[in-house]
Amino acid sequence: MNLTELNGIATAMVAPGKGILAADESSGTIKKRFDAIGVESTEGNRRDYREMLFRSKEAMSQYISGVILYDETIWQDAKDGTPLVKLIEQSGAIPGIKVDEGTQALPMCPGETVTVGLDKLAERLKAYYERGARFAKWRAVIDIAGGIPSMTAISVNAHALARYAALCQAAQIVPIVEPEVLMDGDHDIDRCYEVTSRVLNKTFQELRVQRVALEGMVLKPNMAISGKKCAKQASVEEVAEKTIRLLKACVPAAVPGIAFLSGGQSDEEATAHLNAMHKLGPLPWGLTFSYGRALQAAPQKAWSGKTENVAAGQNAFSHRARMNGLASKGEWQSSLEKKAA
């Protein structure tokens, strides 16, 4: 393992003013997104859509540091025959790959899941590296509800995340470690804080046990935030303050960077929260975004599967990427959104 090289990639992934585009939706998830805009989810349409994003020169060269791809996408070529991976590299961004294989029910733990995909992962990572992937992603899902999460669910998911991370580093690939505490429930921000704290502490304990070099990884956590169904929604300032407090308590300074997931927040909410966190600096690690829906909802709608809308889709993507790029330096203002609208 060349840790200097891994650290260089991880640092580039969280460079000031840039963040990661999560374009790794599974076939089922992107079908839901396409259904919402009236587009059939064929392999060709999925490729055309992602090619549109990767050819957005302004967004990709100025605000996107890396792109997480789905297995189908990493092997696809653009309409002119250029591998999509090459389009990403040509823009100056780093190609990455989602390597987990989704979740399965966790035995003896009703309502809880474990992420699977460790079998044969070493061989798969080798093939992805040869194709151009320089980082990977694995998502663990922790739900909050009555009586859950159990320590069992937290432990098995942290263990799997650490095993995945060690396999990645052995393959000279930077692991994005993503323990996501879902915001779907009716819990308040303090309950989210408490559960996320347990999840992060256990995850870093497992990473150390499995000899993962913290300098060669990126953390992709949720923010400390109220559940969607909670009657009292925390303010932008409270989300920022509690998230930073949580991260300082749980994330070692050796980690080069933290790239948040949006987790179901609206476009603007995700941007405002990230921006407010940068007002609380200086911070021990790079802090940026790794958004999927919060970067893509607007371009998907603008594109709607029509060739004549490609420029409009690219403009919408560039705007969202720029807003988040500014937020990752604490320079975003809501008035910039209105100006674009």
C-alpha positions in Angstrom: 0.0 0.0 0.0 1.3 3.4 -1.0 -0.2 5.6 1.8 1.3 8.9 0.3 -0.6 8.3 -2.9 -3.9 7.3 -1.1 -3.6 10.4 1.1 -3.1 12.6 -2.0 -6.2 11.2 -3.6 -8.3 11.6 -0.4 -7.1 15.2 0.0 -8.0 16.0 -3.6 -11.5 14.6 -3.0 -12.2 17.2 -0.3 -10.3 20.1 -1.9 -11.7 23.5 -0.9 -14.5 24.6 -3.2 -15.1 21.1 -4.6 -17.1 18.1 -3.7 -18.2 14.6 -4.8 -21.0 13.8 -7.2 -22.8 10.6 -6.1 -24.0 9.2 -9.4 -24.2 5.7 -8.1 -27.9 5.2 -7.9 -28.9 1.5 -8.3 -31.0 0.5 -11.3 -34.1 0.5 -9.0 -33.4 3.9 -7.5 -32.7 5.7 -10.9 -35.9 4.1 -12.2 -37.9 5.9 -9.5 -36.1 9.2 -10.4 -36.8 8.7 -14.1 -40.4 7.7 -13.4 -40.9 11.1 -11.7 -39.8 12.9 -14.9 -41.5 10.6 -17.3 -38.4 8.9 -18.8 -38.1 5.2 -19.4 -35.2 3.7 -17.4 -33.3 2.0 -20.3 -29.5 1.4 -20.3 -29.2 4.0 -23.1 -31.2 6.7 -21.3 -29.2 6.1 -18.1 -26.0 6.5 -20.1 -27.2 9.6 -21.9 -28.2 11.2 -18.6 -24.9 10.6 -16.9 -22.9 11.6 -20.0 -24.8 14.9 -19.9 -23.6 15.4 -16.3 -20.0 14.4 -17.0 -19.8 16.7 -20.1 -20.9 19.7 -18.0 -17.5 21.5 -18.3 -18.1 24.2 -15.8 -19.5 22.0 -13.0 -17.0 19.1 -13.5 -13.8 21.2 -13.8 -14.5 23.8 -11.2 -16.7 22.2 -8.5 -16.6 18.4 -8.7 -13.6 16.6 -7.3 -14.8 13.1 -7.9 -17.7 11.0 -9.1 -19.1 7.8 -7.5 -20.2 5.5 -10.3 -22.5 2.4 -10.3 -21.2 -0.9 -11.7 -23.2 -0.4 -15.0 -21.9 3.1 -15.6 -18.1 2.4 -15.0 -18.1 0.0 -18.0 -20.2 2.2 -20.3 -18.9 4.3 -23.2 -20.3 7.7 -24.2 -22.2 8.0 -27.5 -18.9 8.8 -29.4 -17.2 5.7 -27.9 -15.2 7.5 -25.1 -15.4 5.5 -21.9 -17.4 7.5 -19.3 -14.5 7.1 -16.9 -12.3 9.0 -19.4 -14.8 11.9 -19.5 -14.5 12.2 -15.8 -10.7 12.1 -15.9 -10.5 14.6 -18.7 -12.5 17.1 -16.6 -9.9 16.8 -13.8 -12.2 14.8 -11.5 -11.5 11.4 -10.0 -13.6 8.4 -10.9 -14.9 6.2 -8.0 -17.1 3.2 -7.7 -19.9 2.0 -5.3 -18.9 -1.5 -4.3 -21.5 -2.7 -1.7 -24.3 -4.9 -2.9 -27.1 -3.4 -0.8 -28.6 -4.6 2.4 -30.1 -7.8 3.8 -32.2 -8.3 6.9 -30.1 -8.8 10.0 -30.9 -12.1 11.8 -32.4 -11.7 15.3 -32.7 -7.9 14.8 -36.2 -7.1 13.5 -36.3 -4.0 11.3 -32.5 -3.8 11.0 -30.2 -4.5 8.1 -26.6 -5.3 7.3 -24.8 -4.2 4.1 -23.4 -7.1 2.1 -20.8 -7.5 -0.7 -17.5 -8.5 0.9 -17.3 -11.8 -0.9 -15.0 -11.6 -3.9 -14.6 -7.8 -3.2 -10.8 -8.1 -3.6 -11.1 -9.3 -7.2 -13.7 -6.8 -8.0 -11.5 -3.9 -6.7 -8.7 -5.1 -8.9 -10.9 -4.8 -12.0 -12.3 -1.4 -11.0 -8.7 -0.1 -10.4 -7.7 -1.2 -13.9 -10.8 0.5 -15.3 -9.7 3.8 -13.6 -11.5 3.9 -10.2 -9.3 5.5 -7.5 -11.8 5.5 -4.7 -14.8 3.4 -3.6 -17.9 3.7 -1.5 -19.7 1.4 0.9 -22.9 2.5 2.7 -24.1 1.1 6.0 -27.7 2.0 6.9 -28.7 2.6 10.5 -32.4 3.3 11.2 -33.8 5.1 14.3 -37.1 3.8 15.6 -38.6 2.4 18.8 -35.9 0.2 20.4 -33.5 0.5 17.4 -30.7 0.8 16.5 -29.4 -2.2 18.5 -25.7 -2.5 19.4 -25.7 -5.6 17.2 -26.7 -3.6 14.1 -24.1 -0.9 14.8 -21.4 -3.5 15.5 -21.9 -5.7 12.4 -22.2 -2.7 10.1 -19.1 -1.0 11.5 -17.2 -4.3 11.2 -18.2 -4.7 7.5 -17.3 -1.1 6.8 -13.8 -1.6 8.3 -13.3 -4.9 6.4 -14.3 -3.1 3.1 -11.9 -0.2 3.9 -9.0 -2.5 4.5 -9.6 -4.3 1.2 -9.8 -1.0 -0.6 -6.5 0.2 0.8 -4.8 -3.1 0.0 -6.0 -2.6 -3.6 -4.6 1.0 -3.7 -8.1 2.5 -3.6 -9.3 5.2 -1.2 -12.4 4.0 0.8 -15.3 6.3 1.4 -16.6 5.0 4.7 -20.4 5.8 4.8 -22.3 5.0 8.0 -25.7 6.6 7.3 -28.1 7.2 10.2 -31.4 7.7 8.4 -33.5 10.8 8.9 -36.8 9.1 8.1 -38.2 8.9 11.6 -39.9 11.2 14.1 -36.9 11.5 16.3 -35.4 14.9 17.3 -31.9 16.2 16.6 -30.6 15.1 20.0 -31.6 11.5 19.4 -29.9 11.7 16.0 -26.8 13.1 17.7 -26.7 10.4 20.3 -27.1 7.5 17.8 -24.6 9.0 15.3 -22.1 9.4 18.0 -22.4 5.7 18.9 -22.2 4.7 15.2 -19.1 6.9 14.5 -17.2 5.8 17.7 -17.8 2.1 16.9 -16.8 2.6 13.2 -13.5 4.2 14.1 -12.8 1.5 16.7 -13.3 -1.2 14.0 -11.2 0.8 11.5 -8.3 0.8 14.0 -8.8 -2.9 14.8 -8.5 -3.8 11.1 -5.5 -1.5 10.6 -7.1 0.9 8.2 -4.8 3.9 7.7 -7.1 6.9 8.6 -4.9 9.2 6.4 -6.0 7.3 3.3 -9.8 7.4 3.7 -12.8 9.8 3.5 -15.7 9.7 5.9 -19.2 10.2 4.4 -21.6 10.7 7.4 -25.1 12.1 7.9 -25.5 15.4 9.6 -27.0 15.7 13.1 -30.5 16.6 12.0 -34.2 16.2 13.1 -36.1 13.2 11.6 -38.3 14.2 8.7 -41.5 13.4 10.8 -40.3 15.3 13.9 -42.7 18.1 14.8 -39.8 20.4 15.8 -37.3 20.8 13.0 -33.9 22.1 14.1 -32.7 25.4 12.6 -29.8 25.6 10.2 -27.6 27.0 12.9 -28.4 24.2 15.4 -27.8 21.5 12.7 -24.4 23.1 11.9 -23.4 23.6 15.6 -24.4 20.1 16.7 -22.9 18.4 13.6 -19.5 20.1 14.1 -19.5 19.3 17.8 -20.3 15.6 17.1 -17.6 15.3 14.4 -14.9 17.0 16.6 -15.8 14.5 19.4 -15.8 11.4 17.1 -13.6 11.9 14.1 -9.8 11.8 14.4 -7.9 14.7 12.9 -5.8 12.2 10.9 -8.8 11.7 8.5 -8.1 14.0 5.5 -11.8 14.9 4.9 -15.5 14.5 5.5 -18.0 14.6 2.7 -21.6 14.7 3.8 -24.5 12.8 2.3 -27.6 14.8 1.8 -29.8 12.0 3.1 -33.2 13.3 1.8 -32.7 17.0 2.5 -33.9 19.4 -0.1 -31.2 21.0 -2.4 -31.1 24.3 -0.6 -31.2 22.8 2.9 -28.2 20.6 2.2 -26.3 23.6 0.9 -27.3 25.9 3.7 -26.3 23.4 6.4 -22.8 22.8 4.8 -22.3 26.6 4.5 -23.2 27.2 8.2 -20.7 24.6 9.3 -17.9 26.5 7.6 -18.8 29.6 9.6 -17.7 27.6 12.7 -14.1 27.0 11.5 -11.2 26.4 11.6 -11.8 22.6 11.3 -9.3 19.8 11.6 -10.3 18.1 8.4 -11.6 19.1 4.9 -15.4 19.4 5.0 -17.5 19.2 1.8 -20.4 17.5 0.1 -21.0 14.1 -1.5 -24.5 14.7 -2.7 -26.7 12.6 -5.0 -30.2 13.9 -5.1 -29.3 17.4 -3.8 -27.1 17.8 -6.9 -29.2 15.9 -9.4 -32.9 16.7 -8.8 -32.8 20.0 -10.7 -30.8 18.8 -13.7 -33.0 15.7 -14.0 -36.1 17.8 -14.1 -34.6 20.3 -16.6 -33.4 17.5 -18.9 -36.5 15.2 -18.8 -35.0 12.8 -21.3 -35.0 15.3 -24.2 -31.8 15.9 -26.4 -32.9 19.5 -26.8 -32.8 20.0 -23.0 -29.2 18.9 -22.5 -27.9 22.4 -22.2 -30.7 23.3 -19.7 -29.8 20.2 -17.7 -26.1 21.1 -17.7 -26.9 24.6 -16.6 -29.0 23.3 -13.7 -26.2 20.9 -12.7 -23.6 23.7 -12.9 -25.7 26.0 -10.7 -26.2 23.3 -7.9 -22.5 22.3 -8.1 -21.5 26.0 -7.8 -23.8 26.6 -4.8 -22.3 23.7 -3.0 -18.8 24.6 -4.0 -19.4 28.0 -2.4 -21.0 26.4 0.7 -17.9 24.2 1.1 -15.9 27.4 1.7 -18.6 29.2 3.8 -19.3 31.7 0.9 -22.8 30.7 -0.1 -25.8 33.1 0.4 -29.5 32.3 -0.3 -29.7 35.4 -2.5 -27.5 33.6 -5.0 -30.3 31.0 -5.4 -32.9 33.6 -6.1 -30.6 35.4 -8.6 -30.3 32.1 -10.7 -34.0 31.5 -10.5 
